[in-house]
Amino acid sequence: MKIAVNTRLLVKDKLEGIGWFTYENLKRITRQQPEHQFYFIFDRGYSPEFIFSENVSPLFTGPQARHPVLYYLWFEHALPRIIKRIKPDVFLSPDGYLSLSVKDVPSVNVFHDLNFEHYPDDLPWFERKYYQHYFPKYAHHATRIATVSEFSKRDIIRQYGIAEDKIDVVYNGANEDFAPIPQKKIENTRSQYSDGKPYFFFIGALHPRKNLVRLFDAYDAFRENSDTDIKLVVAGEKKWWTASIRKAYEQMKHKDEVFFPGRLNAGELHKVLASALALTYVSYFEGFGIPIVEAFRCRVPVITSNVTSMPEVAGDAALLTDPFDIDSIADAMRQVAYSEELRKELTDRGALRMQEFTWQKSSERLWRTIEKATQNQ
């Protein structure tokens, strides 16, 4: 079987949530299915580290699809030309986009979430208009859809009227190198990133839906009513750093206690997460939430939100808060900060919960979805 894959988000040193999903699943699928031929289609120069095995053939076609106009040119013009040349048995797109111009090849599309349908103002106007116009079409055009949580599956059914039996849940995993680290390494990491003090940790794109405005306010509330020197470390690129996020930060009473290390590579992220007092991941919309599972793997307590997919992923292994209620977030911080017993209880539960979410399980589920797509024809 010949399988064409959209790999435009495999960019060296710039993998984020969807990029990691693509990387971890394709690495396993290509190696575990040596009898099949995979064609990885990139929109820019690619790194050899992404050519996982001998049955992977890398292909390049521009332009770089990083803007709605360029999305259209790449998916509706450049990609179909390559698909026509390859003549694959199936096309896999791990990032939600498809080519409506490719009509005679079965397709598997991975939808991670529909946040743009619920919070359109969080995105630039042109981006959200593109998503709202094309993603319903992609959903109906796909032979099969994979998505990363039961929450997202139900959301796709409600929003786009897709039949339930067309959608498979393919949960994310987490970086398997993430694990607890020795106390000495924790102390060294805290010395480097938080003036040697314990800290709450956030990781992710600094995007409005990550709820940084309320996280900043909650941290202020926590510090105002607590005799503590616990810091807040916020890691990620400021690509979506809006005026409201900047204003909330600048108005903080304890902004000098907030540290921004920027984007961290996987090795540094592991150290900084494993050295945290707790993960504070209080987004108001997520399709999954990989950092929750990464924290479980590091035996770090998790504070997360009680909405969208996060309770599904966290189960009973995290403190769930109302992401729209600053006091709720601040109270969870206080509970974790002052109760060693609670921290141990959460990490013990997390060690069990993390076993539900592995990249091996994810790749096996995604491969079954690919097989279903070809069997439907």
C-alpha positions as CSV (number, residue, x, y, z in Angstrom):
1,M,0.0,0.0,0.0
2,K,1.2,3.5,-0.8
3,I,0.4,6.1,1.8
4,A,0.9,9.9,1.2
5,V,1.2,12.0,4.3
6,N,1.0,15.8,4.9
7,T,4.1,16.4,7.0
8,R,4.3,20.2,6.8
9,L,4.4,20.5,10.6
10,L,7.5,18.3,11.0
11,V,9.8,21.3,11.4
12,K,13.1,20.8,13.2
13,D,13.2,22.3,16.7
14,K,9.6,23.7,16.3
15,L,7.4,20.8,17.2
16,E,4.3,21.7,19.2
17,G,1.1,19.7,20.0
18,I,0.1,18.7,16.5
19,G,3.7,18.4,15.4
20,W,4.4,15.9,18.2
21,F,1.3,13.9,17.3
22,T,2.6,13.7,13.7
23,Y,6.2,12.9,14.7
24,E,5.4,10.2,17.4
25,N,2.7,8.4,15.4
26,L,4.5,8.4,12.0
27,K,7.8,7.2,13.7
28,R,6.0,4.1,15.0
29,I,3.7,3.5,12.1
30,T,6.4,3.6,9.4
31,R,8.7,1.3,11.4
32,Q,6.0,-1.1,12.4
33,Q,4.5,-1.3,8.8
34,P,7.7,-2.0,6.8
35,E,5.8,-3.6,3.9
36,H,4.0,-0.3,3.1
37,Q,5.5,2.7,1.3
38,F,5.1,6.2,2.8
39,Y,5.5,9.5,1.0
40,F,6.1,12.4,3.4
41,I,5.1,15.7,1.7
42,F,6.8,18.8,3.1
43,D,6.3,22.4,2.3
44,R,9.9,23.4,3.1
45,G,13.3,21.8,3.5
46,Y,13.1,18.9,5.8
47,S,15.4,17.4,8.4
48,P,16.8,13.9,8.0
49,E,15.6,13.1,11.5
50,F,12.0,12.9,10.1
51,I,12.8,10.2,7.6
52,F,12.2,7.4,10.1
53,S,12.9,4.3,8.0
54,E,13.8,3.0,4.5
55,N,10.1,2.9,3.5
56,V,9.8,6.7,3.8
57,S,10.2,8.8,0.6
58,P,10.4,12.6,1.4
59,L,8.9,15.0,-1.2
60,F,8.9,18.8,-1.2
61,T,6.6,21.3,-2.8
62,G,6.1,25.0,-2.0
63,P,4.9,27.4,-1.1
64,Q,5.3,27.2,2.7
65,A,1.7,26.9,3.9
66,R,1.7,29.3,6.9
67,H,-1.1,31.8,5.9
68,P,-4.7,31.3,4.7
69,V,-3.8,32.3,1.1
70,L,-0.8,29.9,1.2
71,Y,-2.9,27.2,2.8
72,Y,-5.2,27.4,-0.2
73,L,-2.3,27.4,-2.8
74,W,-0.6,24.5,-1.1
75,F,-3.6,22.2,-0.4
76,E,-5.6,23.0,-3.5
77,H,-2.9,23.3,-6.1
78,A,0.6,22.1,-5.1
79,L,-0.5,19.1,-3.1
80,P,-2.9,17.7,-5.7
81,R,-0.1,17.7,-8.3
82,I,2.1,15.5,-6.1
83,I,-0.8,13.2,-5.2
84,K,-1.6,12.7,-8.9
85,R,2.1,11.7,-9.4
86,I,2.3,9.3,-6.4
87,K,-1.1,7.7,-7.0
88,P,-1.4,6.6,-3.3
89,D,-3.9,4.2,-1.9
90,V,-4.7,6.7,0.9
91,F,-3.8,10.2,2.0
92,L,-3.2,11.0,5.7
93,S,-3.4,14.6,7.0
94,P,-2.5,14.8,10.7
95,D,-3.2,18.6,11.1
96,G,-6.9,18.9,10.1
97,Y,-6.4,20.3,6.6
98,L,-7.3,18.4,3.4
99,S,-7.3,19.0,-0.3
100,L,-10.8,19.3,-1.7
101,S,-9.3,19.0,-5.1
102,V,-8.2,15.4,-4.5
103,K,-11.4,13.4,-5.0
104,D,-10.3,9.9,-6.0
105,V,-8.0,9.0,-3.1
106,P,-9.4,7.9,0.3
107,S,-8.4,10.3,3.0
108,V,-7.9,10.3,6.8
109,N,-8.1,13.6,8.5
110,V,-7.0,14.2,12.1
111,F,-9.1,17.0,13.8
112,H,-7.5,18.0,17.1
113,D,-10.2,20.5,18.2
114,L,-12.7,23.1,16.9
115,N,-11.7,25.9,19.2
116,F,-12.2,28.4,16.4
117,E,-15.9,27.6,16.3
118,H,-16.3,28.3,20.0
119,Y,-13.9,31.2,20.5
120,P,-13.4,32.8,17.0
121,D,-12.2,36.1,18.4
122,D,-9.1,34.4,19.8
123,L,-7.8,34.1,16.2
124,P,-6.9,36.7,13.6
125,W,-9.9,37.5,11.3
126,F,-8.5,35.9,8.2
127,E,-7.4,32.7,10.0
128,R,-10.8,32.1,11.6
129,K,-12.7,32.8,8.4
130,Y,-10.5,30.2,6.6
131,Y,-11.1,27.6,9.3
132,Q,-14.8,28.3,9.5
133,H,-15.2,28.0,5.8
134,Y,-13.0,25.1,5.0
135,F,-13.0,22.8,8.0
136,P,-16.7,21.8,7.7
137,K,-15.9,21.0,4.1
138,Y,-12.8,19.0,5.1
139,A,-14.9,17.0,7.7
140,H,-17.4,16.0,5.0
141,H,-14.8,15.3,2.4
142,A,-12.7,13.0,4.5
143,T,-13.2,9.2,4.2
144,R,-12.6,8.9,7.9
145,I,-11.8,11.3,10.7
146,A,-9.5,10.7,13.7
147,T,-9.7,13.0,16.7
148,V,-7.9,13.1,20.0
149,S,-10.7,12.8,22.6
150,E,-14.3,11.8,23.1
151,F,-15.0,15.5,23.7
152,S,-13.7,16.4,20.3
153,K,-15.6,13.6,18.7
154,R,-18.9,14.8,20.1
155,D,-18.0,18.4,19.2
156,I,-17.4,17.4,15.5
157,I,-20.7,15.5,15.4
158,R,-22.6,18.5,16.8
159,Q,-20.9,21.2,14.9
160,Y,-20.7,19.5,11.4
161,G,-23.3,16.8,11.5
162,I,-20.8,14.0,10.9
163,A,-21.9,10.4,11.4
164,E,-20.6,9.0,14.7
165,D,-19.3,5.8,13.0
166,K,-17.1,7.9,10.7
167,I,-15.0,9.2,13.6
168,D,-12.4,7.3,15.6
169,V,-10.8,8.5,18.9
170,V,-7.0,8.4,18.7
171,Y,-5.7,9.7,22.0
172,N,-2.4,11.5,22.2
173,G,0.5,10.1,24.2
174,A,3.3,11.9,25.9
175,N,7.1,12.1,25.5
176,E,8.4,8.8,27.0
177,D,11.6,10.4,28.1
178,F,9.6,12.4,30.7
179,A,10.1,10.9,34.1
180,P,11.0,12.0,37.7
181,I,14.5,13.5,38.1
182,P,16.8,13.5,41.1
183,Q,16.5,16.1,43.9
184,K,19.9,17.6,43.0
185,K,18.8,18.2,39.4
186,I,15.6,19.8,40.7
187,E,17.6,22.2,42.8
188,N,19.9,23.0,39.9
189,T,16.9,23.6,37.6
190,R,15.2,25.9,40.1
191,S,18.4,27.8,40.5
192,Q,18.5,28.4,36.8
193,Y,14.8,29.2,36.2
194,S,13.2,30.5,39.3
195,D,15.8,32.0,41.6
196,G,16.1,28.7,43.4
197,K,12.4,28.7,44.6
198,P,9.6,26.2,43.9
199,Y,7.2,27.2,41.2
200,F,4.0,26.6,39.4
201,F,4.6,25.9,35.7
202,F,2.7,26.6,32.5
203,I,3.8,25.2,29.1
204,G,2.2,26.0,25.8
205,A,1.7,28.6,23.1
206,L,1.0,31.9,24.8
207,H,-2.4,32.0,23.2
208,P,-5.7,33.5,24.6
209,R,-7.4,30.2,25.0
210,K,-4.6,29.1,27.3
211,N,-6.2,31.5,29.8
212,L,-3.0,33.3,30.8
213,V,-5.0,36.4,31.8
214,R,-6.8,34.5,34.6
215,L,-3.7,32.5,35.4
216,F,-1.8,35.8,36.1
217,D,-4.7,37.1,38.2
218,A,-5.0,33.8,40.1
219,Y,-1.3,33.8,40.9
220,D,-1.6,37.3,42.2
221,A,-4.5,36.3,44.4
222,F,-2.6,33.2,45.6
223,R,0.4,35.4,46.6
224,E,-1.7,38.1,48.2
225,N,-3.2,35.6,50.6
226,S,-0.3,33.2,51.1
227,D,3.0,33.6,53.1
228,T,5.1,32.0,50.4
229,D,7.8,32.6,47.8
230,I,6.5,30.2,45.2
231,K,7.1,31.6,41.7
232,L,5.3,31.2,38.4
233,V,7.2,30.0,35.3
234,V,5.5,30.4,31.9
235,A,7.2,28.7,29.0
236,G,6.3,29.1,25.3
237,E,6.5,31.4,22.4
238,K,4.8,34.7,22.5
239,K,3.4,34.3,19.0
240,W,-0.2,35.0,20.1
241,W,0.7,37.4,22.9
242,T,-2.2,39.7,22.7
243,A,-2.8,43.2,24.1
244,S,-5.1,41.7,26.8
245,I,-2.5,39.2,27.9
246,R,0.2,41.9,28.0
247,K,-2.0,44.2,30.0
248,A,-2.9,41.5,32.5
249,Y,0.8,40.8,33.0
250,E,1.8,44.4,33.3
251,Q,-0.9,45.0,36.0
252,M,0.2,42.2,38.2
253,K,1.3,43.0,41.7
254,H,3.8,40.1,41.6
255,K,4.9,40.2,38.0
256,D,8.5,40.2,39.2
257,E,7.9,36.7,40.5
258,V,6.9,35.5,37.0
259,F,9.6,34.0,34.7
260,F,9.5,33.6,31.0
261,P,12.1,31.1,29.7
262,G,10.7,31.2,26.2
263,R,10.4,28.1,24.0
264,L,12.2,25.1,25.6
265,N,13.5,22.1,23.7
266,A,12.4,18.7,24.8
267,G,15.3,18.1,27.1
268,E,15.0,21.4,28.9
269,L,11.2,21.1,29.1
270,H,11.6,17.8,30.8
271,K,13.8,19.3,33.5
272,V,11.7,22.3,34.1
273,L,8.4,20.4,34.2
274,A,9.9,17.7,36.5
275,S,11.2,20.4,38.8
276,A,7.9,22.2,39.2
277,L,5.7,22.2,42.3
278,A,2.7,21.7,40.1
279,L,1.6,22.1,36.5
280,T,-1.0,24.9,36.2
281,Y,-2.8,24.1,32.9
282,V,-6.1,26.0,33.1
283,S,-7.0,26.6,29.5
284,Y,-10.6,27.2,28.7
285,F,-10.5,25.0,25.5
286,E,-8.4,22.0,24.7
287,G,-8.9,19.0,22.3
288,F,-6.6,17.0,24.6
289,G,-3.8,18.6,26.6
290,I,-0.6,16.7,26.3
291,P,1.2,18.6,29.2
292,I,-1.2,17.0,31.6
293,V,0.1,13.5,30.7
294,E,3.7,14.8,30.6
295,A,3.3,16.0,34.2
296,F,1.8,12.6,35.2
297,R,5.0,11.0,33.8
298,C,7.2,13.4,35.8
299,R,5.2,12.7,39.0
300,V,4.2,16.4,39.2
301,P,0.8,17.4,40.5
302,V,-1.6,18.8,38.0
303,I,-4.1,21.7,38.3
304,T,-6.3,21.8,35.2
305,S,-9.7,22.9,34.0
306,N,-13.1,21.3,34.4
307,V,-14.2,22.0,30.8
308,T,-13.8,20.5,27.3
309,S,-11.4,17.5,27.1
310,M,-9.4,18.1,30.3
311,P,-11.5,16.2,32.8
312,E,-11.5,13.3,30.3
313,V,-7.7,13.2,30.2
314,A,-7.1,14.0,33.9
315,G,-9.6,11.6,35.3
316,D,-9.2,11.6,39.1
317,A,-5.5,12.5,39.0
318,A,-5.7,16.3,39.0
319,L,-7.4,19.2,40.8
320,L,-10.1,20.5,38.5
321,T,-10.8,24.2,38.5
322,D,-13.3,26.5,36.8
323,P,-11.1,28.3,34.3
324,F,-13.4,31.3,34.3
325,D,-13.2,31.7,38.1
326,I,-9.9,33.3,39.4
327,D,-10.7,32.3,43.0
328,S,-11.1,28.6,41.9
329,I,-7.7,28.6,40.3
330,A,-6.1,30.4,43.2
331,D,-7.7,28.0,45.7
332,A,-6.3,25.0,43.8
333,M,-2.8,26.6,44.0
334,R,-3.2,27.0,47.7
335,Q,-4.3,23.4,48.2
336,V,-1.3,22.1,46.3
337,A,1.2,24.5,47.8
338,Y,0.3,23.7,51.4
339,S,-0.5,20.0,51.3
340,E,2.3,17.5,50.8
341,E,-0.2,14.7,51.3
342,L,-2.4,16.0,48.4
343,R,0.6,16.4,46.2
344,K,1.5,12.7,46.8
345,E,-2.1,11.6,46.3
346,L,-2.2,13.4,42.9
347,T,1.1,12.1,41.7
348,D,0.2,8.5,42.7
349,R,-3.0,8.7,40.7
350,G,-1.2,10.4,37.8
351,A,1.3,7.4,37.6
352,L,-1.7,5.1,37.0
353,R,-3.6,7.5,34.7
354,M,-0.6,8.1,32.4
355,Q,-0.7,4.4,31.3
356,E,-3.9,5.1,29.4
357,F,-2.1,7.6,27.1
358,T,0.9,6.3,25.2
359,W,2.2,7.0,21.7
360,Q,2.2,3.2,21.0
361,K,-1.5,3.0,21.7
362,S,-2.0,6.2,19.7
363,S,-0.2,4.8,16.6
364,E,-2.1,1.5,16.7
365,R,-5.4,3.3,16.8
366,L,-4.4,5.7,13.9
367,W,-3.2,2.7,11.8
368,R,-6.6,1.0,12.3
369,T,-8.3,4.2,11.1
370,I,-6.0,4.2,8.0
371,E,-7.0,0.6,7.3
372,K,-10.7,1.4,7.7
373,A,-10.4,4.2,5.1
374,T,-9.0,1.9,2.5
375,Q,-11.5,-0.8,3.3
376,N,-14.4,1.6,2.8
377,Q,-13.5,1.9,-0.9
